[in-house]
């Protein structure tokens, strides 16, 4: 089948055969009549499109019909152009229909402006997300580094870790007021704090919070919270801030192990490898100064803090995984109230037993205490709110970056010299922490990524072959060689 337009054959006085005899000029000359050859310039021949602008048949207007001789036979030049497919293409006619049936319309300046506006908005949104994520990571890491370093400064004049932990935990009461203030200014809801508090109290049950539910739900979390902070502060008395922050990062591996055992989470081999690396780093950290003395005790305390933190997170995931931001703020404020009411007896016992002699109230370093409690509150707000508002992986990366942050402060300010074993242990723990951040579908996503790259390369190779063959055909036409389809 010839690829040119065939409707113009109706103007001929006699039918022209469409078979193979029509494929050469010599075959037409053998039909009996000798046409008078009148070659016309190429620009005078009408080159219709594949369809008319009106979308009807392929009839050619009388004013643009092919040139014919005196006895009604199309001239040789016109027939060669039609046979070779030139009548199916019209480069000067911009409104012809495409092969897919859609009409090509010239792009207007308005459409270009709308496309540019959408692309600009997309780029702006992406930039804002990236900047917001970087800001969240920076705030989490800096607040945790500041908390750790202020604790070290406080211990120079005030060595009462449990009192510091208890005093800082009391500030959790401010969680819900801060949440309500932000919620009020963002949404503008005319809801009193009491009404919002009762609404968020449904976390404890449909009837709201009662004394029994208050103790039953809050006591385990408050005890684990206090133990985590207290063990962390005790470890800071024995080790440097860099070592303690690195060992605390092992809580991610403990969370995975507990979630796998208790919550029946998906088993992942790479996370088992990360847990083994975390344990290896702990052993190397303990071996750095020998399995004796303050170093070993400090490692044990830091690992204990990471373990209690992992247990707290797993219980939180088990019982409060469906809680919204308001309910989480309500729960943390309830924990702070529980700490103020029920755990206040412990600092008093330690004071009267001379385990933690506080001295007079005027002698307490209130500046350090308020700064420490404020930084700790900011860190906890960023951790709990950031998990809801942003990606949890950003919070984890911020916690991990506290290790090099503390290392920089220890080297520059405290002139700490790290041994090779401690550096190796810290690097192994951090590497295991990064492996634990891999998503559950990381293997399938990686395989799909490489498969897409392979498909893209094969498509590019196919396009290169097509372009090379097209260039070969164009050179053949330029040299006078014409390829005519036979069907």
C-alpha positions as CSV (number, residue, x, y, z in Angstrom):
1,X,0.0,0.0,0.0
2,X,1.4,3.4,-1.0
3,X,1.8,5.9,1.8
4,X,0.7,8.9,-0.2
5,X,-2.7,10.5,-0.7
6,X,-4.8,8.6,-3.2
7,X,-8.0,10.7,-3.5
8,X,-6.6,12.9,-6.3
9,X,-7.0,9.8,-8.7
10,X,-10.6,10.8,-9.3
11,X,-9.4,13.7,-11.6
12,X,-7.8,11.3,-14.1
13,X,-9.9,10.4,-17.1
14,X,-9.0,6.8,-16.8
15,X,-8.1,4.7,-13.7
16,X,-4.5,4.4,-12.8
17,X,-3.4,0.9,-11.6
18,X,-2.3,0.7,-8.0
19,X,-0.3,-2.5,-8.3
20,X,3.5,-3.0,-8.6
21,X,3.4,-1.7,-12.2
22,X,2.8,1.7,-10.8
23,X,6.0,1.8,-8.8
24,X,8.2,3.1,-11.7
25,X,7.9,5.7,-14.3
26,X,8.8,3.2,-17.0
27,X,5.8,1.1,-16.1
28,X,3.5,4.1,-16.8
29,X,5.1,4.7,-20.2
30,X,4.3,1.1,-21.2
31,X,0.5,1.7,-20.9
32,X,0.2,2.9,-24.5
33,X,-0.1,6.8,-24.3
34,X,3.0,8.9,-24.4
35,X,2.5,11.7,-22.0
36,X,4.0,15.1,-22.6
37,X,6.5,15.6,-19.9
38,X,6.2,19.1,-18.4
39,X,8.4,19.2,-15.2
40,X,7.3,21.7,-12.7
41,X,9.3,23.2,-9.9
42,X,9.0,21.4,-6.5
43,X,7.6,24.4,-4.9
44,X,4.6,24.5,-7.2
45,X,3.5,21.0,-6.2
46,X,0.9,21.0,-3.4
47,X,2.0,18.8,-0.6
48,X,-1.1,18.0,1.4
49,X,-1.1,16.8,4.9
50,X,-2.3,13.4,6.2
51,X,-5.7,14.9,6.6
52,X,-7.5,18.1,5.8
53,X,-7.9,20.7,8.5
54,X,-11.6,20.0,8.6
55,X,-11.1,16.4,9.7
56,X,-12.9,14.9,6.7
57,X,-11.5,12.7,3.9
58,X,-8.3,13.2,2.1
59,X,-9.8,15.0,-0.9
60,X,-7.6,17.7,-2.3
61,X,-9.0,21.0,-3.4
62,X,-9.2,21.8,-7.1
63,X,-6.9,24.7,-6.8
64,X,-4.2,22.5,-5.3
65,X,-4.7,19.3,-7.4
66,X,-1.6,17.6,-8.9
67,X,-0.3,18.7,-12.2
68,X,-1.5,16.6,-15.1
69,X,-0.6,16.5,-18.8
70,X,-2.9,17.4,-21.7
71,X,-4.3,13.8,-22.0
72,X,-5.1,13.6,-18.2
73,X,-2.1,11.6,-17.0
74,X,-0.2,13.0,-13.9
75,X,3.3,14.0,-14.8
76,X,6.2,11.9,-13.7
77,X,7.5,14.4,-11.1
78,X,4.2,14.6,-9.4
79,X,3.7,10.8,-9.3
80,X,7.2,10.2,-8.0
81,X,6.6,12.7,-5.2
82,X,3.3,11.0,-4.3
83,X,4.8,7.5,-4.5
84,X,7.7,8.3,-2.3
85,X,5.5,9.7,0.4
86,X,5.9,13.4,0.0
87,X,2.2,13.9,-0.3
88,X,1.8,12.7,3.2
89,X,3.8,15.4,4.8
90,X,3.3,19.2,4.7
91,X,5.9,21.1,6.7
92,X,4.3,24.5,6.1
93,X,0.8,23.6,7.2
94,X,0.8,23.9,11.0
95,X,-2.8,23.1,11.7
96,X,-2.9,19.6,10.2
97,X,-3.8,16.7,12.5
98,X,-1.1,14.5,14.0
99,X,-1.0,10.8,13.7
100,X,-2.5,10.3,17.1
101,X,-5.6,12.3,16.0
102,X,-4.8,15.4,18.0
103,X,-4.5,18.8,16.4
104,X,-1.3,20.7,16.8
105,X,-1.9,24.2,18.1
106,X,0.7,26.9,18.3
107,X,1.8,27.5,21.8
108,X,0.6,30.8,23.1
109,X,2.6,33.1,25.5
110,X,-0.1,32.5,28.1
111,X,0.5,28.8,28.2
112,X,4.2,29.2,28.4
113,X,3.7,31.6,31.4
114,X,1.5,29.1,33.1
115,X,4.0,26.3,32.6
116,X,6.8,28.4,34.0
117,X,4.6,29.4,37.0
118,X,3.9,25.8,37.8
119,X,7.5,24.8,37.5
120,X,8.5,27.7,39.7
121,X,6.0,26.7,42.3
122,X,7.2,23.1,42.2
123,X,10.9,24.2,42.6
124,X,9.9,26.6,45.5
125,X,8.0,23.9,47.3
126,X,10.9,21.4,47.0
127,X,13.4,24.0,48.2
128,X,11.2,24.8,51.2
129,X,10.9,21.1,52.1
130,X,14.7,20.7,51.8
131,X,15.4,23.8,53.9
132,X,12.8,22.7,56.5
133,X,14.3,19.3,56.8
134,X,17.8,20.7,57.1
135,X,16.6,23.2,59.8
136,X,14.9,20.4,61.7
137,X,18.1,18.2,61.6
138,X,20.2,21.2,62.7
139,X,17.9,22.1,65.6
140,X,17.7,18.5,66.9
141,X,21.4,18.0,66.8
142,X,22.3,21.3,68.3
143,X,19.8,21.0,71.1
144,X,21.1,17.6,72.1
145,X,24.7,18.7,71.9
146,X,23.9,21.7,74.0
147,X,22.1,19.6,76.6
148,X,25.0,17.2,76.9
149,X,27.6,19.9,77.1
150,X,25.6,22.0,79.7
151,X,25.3,18.8,81.8
152,X,29.1,18.5,81.8
153,X,29.4,22.1,82.8
154,X,26.9,21.7,85.6
155,X,28.8,18.8,87.0
156,X,31.8,21.0,87.6
157,X,30.0,22.8,90.5
158,X,26.9,20.6,91.2
159,X,27.1,16.8,91.1
160,X,23.5,15.7,91.8
161,X,22.4,13.8,88.6
162,X,19.0,12.6,89.9
163,X,18.0,16.0,91.1
164,X,19.0,17.4,87.6
165,X,16.9,14.7,85.9
166,X,13.9,15.2,88.2
167,X,14.1,19.0,87.8
168,X,14.3,18.8,84.0
169,X,11.5,16.2,83.8
170,X,9.1,18.5,85.6
171,X,9.3,20.9,82.7
172,X,7.3,18.3,80.6
173,X,4.2,19.9,82.2
174,X,4.7,22.7,79.7
175,X,4.1,20.4,76.7
176,X,0.4,20.8,76.5
177,X,0.3,24.6,77.1
178,X,2.9,25.0,74.3
179,X,0.8,22.8,72.0
180,X,-2.4,24.6,72.8
181,X,-0.8,28.0,72.1
182,X,0.6,26.9,68.7
183,X,-2.7,25.2,67.8
184,X,-4.7,28.3,68.7
185,X,-2.6,30.7,66.7
186,X,-2.4,28.3,63.6
187,X,-6.0,27.2,63.4
188,X,-7.8,29.9,65.3
189,X,-10.3,27.5,66.9
190,X,-12.3,29.2,69.7
191,X,-11.8,26.3,72.2
192,X,-10.8,26.9,75.8
193,X,-7.8,25.0,77.2
194,X,-10.1,23.0,79.5
195,X,-12.2,21.8,76.5
196,X,-9.1,21.0,74.5
197,X,-7.6,19.1,77.4
198,X,-10.8,17.1,77.9
199,X,-10.8,16.3,74.2
200,X,-7.3,15.1,74.2
201,X,-8.0,13.1,77.4
202,X,-9.8,10.5,75.3
203,X,-6.4,8.9,74.9
204,X,-7.0,7.3,78.3
205,X,-10.5,6.1,77.4
206,X,-13.9,7.3,76.4
207,X,-14.6,8.5,80.0
208,X,-11.5,10.6,80.0
209,X,-8.7,10.5,82.6
210,X,-9.3,8.9,86.0
211,X,-6.9,8.4,88.9
212,X,-6.6,4.7,88.2
213,X,-5.9,5.2,84.5
214,X,-3.6,8.1,85.3
215,X,-1.4,5.8,87.4
216,X,-1.7,2.7,85.3
217,X,-0.9,4.4,82.0
218,X,1.6,7.1,83.2
219,X,3.7,5.3,85.8
220,X,5.6,2.8,83.5
221,X,6.5,5.6,81.0
222,X,7.5,8.0,83.7
223,X,9.7,5.5,85.4
224,X,11.4,4.6,82.1
225,X,11.8,8.2,81.3
226,X,13.5,9.0,84.7
227,X,15.8,6.0,84.4
228,X,16.9,6.9,80.9
229,X,17.8,10.4,81.9
230,X,19.4,9.4,85.2
231,X,21.6,6.7,83.7
232,X,22.6,9.1,80.9
233,X,23.7,11.7,83.4
234,X,25.6,9.1,85.4
235,X,27.4,8.0,82.3
236,X,28.4,11.6,81.6
237,X,30.2,11.7,84.9
238,X,32.4,8.7,83.8
239,X,32.9,9.3,80.1
240,X,33.3,12.1,77.6
241,X,30.2,13.6,75.9
242,X,31.3,12.0,72.6
243,X,31.4,8.5,74.0
244,X,28.1,8.8,75.8
245,X,26.3,10.2,72.8
246,X,27.7,7.5,70.6
247,X,26.7,4.7,73.0
248,X,23.3,6.2,73.3
249,X,22.8,5.8,69.5
250,X,22.7,2.1,70.2
251,X,19.1,2.5,71.3
252,X,18.1,2.3,67.6
253,X,19.4,-1.2,67.4
254,X,17.7,-2.2,70.7
255,X,14.4,-0.7,69.4
256,X,14.6,-2.9,66.3
257,X,15.3,-6.1,68.4
258,X,12.5,-5.4,70.8
259,X,10.1,-4.5,68.0
260,X,11.0,-7.7,66.2
261,X,10.4,-9.8,69.3
262,X,7.5,-7.9,71.0
263,X,5.7,-6.2,68.1
264,X,6.5,-8.9,65.5
265,X,7.9,-6.4,63.1
266,X,9.4,-7.5,59.8
267,X,12.7,-9.3,60.0
268,X,15.5,-7.6,58.1
269,X,18.9,-9.1,57.7
270,X,20.6,-5.7,57.3
271,X,19.2,-4.5,60.6
272,X,20.5,-7.7,62.3
273,X,23.9,-6.8,60.9
274,X,23.5,-3.2,62.2
275,X,22.6,-4.6,65.7
276,X,25.7,-6.8,65.7
277,X,27.8,-3.7,64.7
278,X,26.3,-1.8,67.6
279,X,27.2,-4.5,70.1
280,X,30.6,-4.7,68.6
281,X,31.1,-1.0,69.1
282,X,30.0,-1.3,72.7
283,X,32.5,-4.0,73.4
284,X,35.3,-2.0,71.7
285,X,34.4,1.0,73.7
286,X,34.6,-0.9,76.9
287,X,37.9,-2.5,75.9
288,X,39.4,0.9,75.0
289,X,40.6,1.4,78.6
290,X,40.4,-2.2,79.7
291,X,37.4,-4.0,81.3
292,X,37.8,-2.2,84.6
293,X,37.6,1.2,86.2
294,X,35.3,4.2,85.4
295,X,35.4,3.5,81.7
296,X,33.7,0.1,81.9
297,X,31.1,1.5,84.4
298,X,30.4,4.5,82.2
299,X,29.9,2.2,79.2
300,X,27.5,0.0,81.2
301,X,25.5,3.1,82.3
302,X,25.3,4.5,78.8
303,X,24.1,1.1,77.4
304,X,21.6,0.9,80.3
305,X,20.3,4.4,79.3
306,X,20.0,3.3,75.6
307,X,18.1,0.1,76.7
308,X,15.5,1.9,78.8
309,X,15.1,4.5,76.1
310,X,14.4,1.6,73.6
311,X,11.9,0.0,75.9
312,X,10.1,3.4,76.3
313,X,9.9,3.8,72.6
314,X,8.6,0.3,72.0
315,X,5.9,0.7,74.7
316,X,5.0,4.1,73.2
317,X,4.6,2.6,69.8
318,X,2.5,-0.2,71.2
319,X,0.0,1.8,73.2
320,X,0.2,5.3,71.6
321,X,1.0,4.7,68.0
322,X,-2.4,6.0,66.9
323,X,-2.3,9.2,69.0
324,X,-2.4,12.6,67.4
325,X,-0.2,15.5,68.2
326,X,-2.6,16.9,70.8
327,X,-2.9,13.6,72.6
328,X,0.9,13.2,72.7
329,X,1.3,16.6,74.2
330,X,-1.4,15.8,76.8
331,X,0.4,12.5,77.6
332,X,3.8,14.1,78.1
333,X,2.3,16.9,80.3
334,X,0.7,14.1,82.4
335,X,4.0,12.4,82.7
336,X,5.5,15.7,84.0
337,X,2.7,16.0,86.5
338,X,3.3,12.4,87.6
339,X,7.0,13.1,88.0
340,X,6.3,16.2,90.1
341,X,3.8,14.5,92.4
342,X,5.1,10.9,92.8
343,X,8.8,11.0,92.2
344,X,9.6,14.1,94.2
345,X,10.1,11.9,97.2
346,X,13.2,10.3,95.7
347,X,15.3,13.6,95.6
348,X,14.3,14.2,99.2
349,X,15.4,10.6,100.2
350,X,18.7,11.1,98.5
351,X,19.2,14.5,100.2
352,X,18.5,13.2,103.7
353,X,20.7,10.2,103.1
354,X,23.6,12.4,101.9
355,X,23.8,10.6,98.6
356,X,23.1,13.9,96.8
357,X,23.7,16.8,99.1
358,X,22.0,19.8,97.6
359,X,23.2,22.6,99.9
360,X,21.3,25.8,100.2
361,X,18.9,27.0,97.5
362,X,21.0,30.1,96.9
363,X,24.1,27.9,96.2
364,X,22.5,26.0,93.4
365,X,23.6,26.8,89.8
366,X,20.2,28.0,88.7
367,X,21.5,29.4,85.5
368,X,22.8,26.0,84.4
369,X,19.7,24.2,85.7
370,X,17.3,26.4,83.8
371,X,19.4,26.3,80.7
372,X,19.7,22.6,80.8
373,X,16.0,22.1,81.5
374,X,15.1,24.5,78.6
375,X,17.4,22.7,76.1
376,X,16.1,19.3,77.2
377,X,12.5,20.5,76.7
378,X,13.3,21.9,73.3
379,X,14.9,18.6,72.3
380,X,11.9,16.6,73.5
381,X,9.5,18.9,71.7
382,X,11.4,18.6,68.4
383,X,11.6,14.8,68.7
384,X,7.9,14.2,69.5
385,X,6.5,17.0,67.3
386,X,9.0,16.4,64.4
387,X,8.0,12.8,64.1
388,X,4.4,13.9,63.5
389,X,5.1,17.0,61.3
390,X,8.2,15.8,59.3
391,X,9.9,12.6,58.4
392,X,11.1,10.5,61.4
393,X,14.4,9.8,59.6
394,X,15.3,13.5,60.0
395,X,15.0,13.2,63.8
396,X,17.2,10.1,63.8
397,X,19.8,11.9,61.6
398,X,19.8,14.9,64.0
399,X,20.4,12.6,66.9
400,X,23.3,10.9,65.1
401,X,24.9,14.2,64.2
402,X,25.2,15.0,67.9
403,X,28.1,12.6,68.0
404,X,30.4,14.6,65.7
405,X,29.1,17.8,67.3
406,X,30.1,16.7,70.8
407,X,33.4,15.5,69.4
408,X,34.1,18.9,68.0
409,X,33.3,20.6,71.3
410,X,35.4,18.0,73.3
411,X,38.4,18.5,71.0
412,X,38.3,22.3,70.7
413,X,37.2,23.3,74.2
414,X,38.1,20.4,76.5
415,X,41.2,19.2,74.5
416,X,40.1,15.6,74.6
417,X,42.4,13.1,72.8
418,X,40.6,10.1,71.4
419,X,42.3,6.7,71.1
420,X,42.2,4.7,67.9
421,X,40.0,2.1,69.5
422,X,37.4,4.6,70.6
423,X,37.3,6.3,67.2
424,X,36.8,2.9,65.6
425,X,34.1,1.9,68.0
426,X,32.3,5.3,67.4
427,X,32.5,4.9,63.7
428,X,31.1,1.3,63.8
429,X,28.2,2.4,66.0
430,X,27.4,5.3,63.7
431,X,27.6,3.1,60.6
432,X,25.2,0.6,62.3
433,X,22.9,3.4,63.1
434,X,22.8,4.5,59.5
435,X,22.0,0.9,58.3
436,X,19.1,0.9,60.7
437,X,17.6,3.9,58.9
438,X,17.2,2.0,55.7
439,X,13.4,1.5,54.9
440,X,11.9,-1.9,54.9
441,X,11.6,-2.0,51.1
442,X,15.1,-0.9,50.5
443,X,16.1,-4.1,48.6
444,X,13.1,-4.0,46.2
445,X,13.5,-0.2,45.7
446,X,17.2,-0.7,44.9
447,X,16.5,-3.4,42.4
448,X,13.8,-1.4,40.8
449,X,16.2,1.6,40.6
450,X,18.9,-0.4,38.8
451,X,16.2,-2.0,36.5
452,X,15.0,1.5,35.5
453,X,18.6,2.6,34.8
454,X,19.0,-0.5,32.6
455,X,15.8,0.2,30.7
456,X,16.8,3.8,30.2
457,X,20.1,2.8,28.7
458,X,18.4,0.3,26.4
459,X,16.0,3.0,25.2
460,X,18.8,5.5,24.6
461,X,20.7,2.8,22.6
462,X,17.5,2.1,20.6
463,X,17.1,5.9,19.9
464,X,20.7,6.1,18.7
465,X,20.2,3.2,16.3
466,X,17.0,4.9,15.0
467,X,18.8,8.2,14.5
468,X,21.7,6.5,12.7
469,X,19.3,4.6,10.4
470,X,17.4,7.9,9.7
471,X,20.6,9.6,8.8
472,X,21.5,6.8,6.5
473,X,18.2,7.0,4.7
474,X,18.5,10.8,4.3
475,X,22.0,10.4,2.8
476,X,20.6,7.8,0.4
477,X,17.9,10.2,-0.8
478,X,20.4,13.0,-1.2
479,X,22.5,10.7,-3.5
480,X,19.4,9.9,-5.6
481,X,18.5,6.6,-4.1
482,X,14.8,6.2,-3.3
483,X,13.4,3.4,-1.1
484,X,9.8,2.6,-2.2
485,X,7.6,0.4,0.0
486,X,6.1,-2.6,-1.8
487,X,3.1,-3.0,0.5
